[in-house]
Amino acid sequence: MAEYLPIFTMLVLATLFAGLSFLGSSLLGPKKPTRAKQAAYECGIVPRREPAERFPVRFYLVAMIFIIFDIEIIFLYPWAVIFRQLDLFGLVEMIVFAVAVFVSFVYLISNGALDWGPVKRMRPAATAPSRTSDSTVRRISRSEEAA
């Protein structure tokens, strides 16, 4: 149990620091809200209209893909450092890991995760009934023709 004491101490200190930071900022921070302080800041440009309520999910999807590749890089570095000690087992393990990440990336690409163009429909649009001269040409009566 003594081996876990430093980890537990660090967890308690981190929680205490975070809690005291929030408490200190709420108690000691100035509370003078103005219209300018509550407005959204966008590179110094005053917004002309309110932003949309929903943020496009594609931004989050791209961020998740970025995080997945960051994690892959984080796992590749220690593996590369001790590659010679791992021999064939380490190589096979990393190939399986890389294939799993690559297959998931191909799946995301095939489903349009990185397509920023117009939204593709998953099923074909319903076709319009075939046109006939009766449905296309508006009939004009003789009295309208003479006028």
C-alpha positions, -999 to +999 in steps of 0.1 A: +000+000+000+029+023+006+037+023-032+004+040-039+008+067-012+026+092-036-001+087-063-029+092-038-011+123-024-007+138-059-044+131-066-055+148-034-032+178-040-044+182-076-080+181-065-074+205-037-055+229-061-083+228-086-110+233-060-092+262-043-085+278-077-122+278-086-132+290-051-106+317-051-115+331-085-152+332-077-146+349-043-118+373-053-126+380-089-143+413-098-180+411-106-188+440-128-206+426-158-209+449-187-224+445-222-189+445-237-177+418-213-206+395-220-203+399-258-186+372-278-150+381-287-141+373-323-107+388-331-119+423-322-147+422-347-180+431-332-206+405-341-236+417-362-258+387-353-259+361-326-240+328-333-260+297-342-270+276-313-257+243-325-220+238-335-215+215-364-207+179-352-181+176-379-157+199-360-159+175-330-154+145-353-122+160-368-110+167-333-116+131-323-097+118-353-069+142-344-068+128-308-068+092-321-037+099-342-021+117-313-026+087-291-011+065-319+020+086-320+023+085-282+022+047-284+047+046-313+074+065-296+081+042-266+078+012-289+104+027-312+128+032-283+127-004-272+120-020-306+151-042-305+142-057-271+107-066-282+118-086-313+091-101-335+063-100-308+067-062-306+066-058-343+035-079-347+018-061-318+024-027-334+013-039-368-020-051-353-024-017-335-016+003-367-040-018-388-068-013-363-062+025-364-059+025-401-091+005-407-110+028-384-096+058-403-107+043-437-141+036-422-144+073-412-133+085-446-157+062-464-186+075-443-176+111-452-162+122-418-138+147-435-161+158-464-169+194-459-190+198-490-227+195-494-243+167-474-246+134-493-278+116-491-276+080-479-306+068-500-315+081-534-340+109-535-375+100-546-379+104-583-405+128-596-434+113-616-427+114-653-438+145-670-465+147-696-478+176-717-508+177-694-487+182-663-461+206-678-480+229-702-505+252-686-537+252-706-549+286-718-585+291-727-595+309-759-607+339-740-572+344-724-555+340-758-575+368-774-568+393-747 
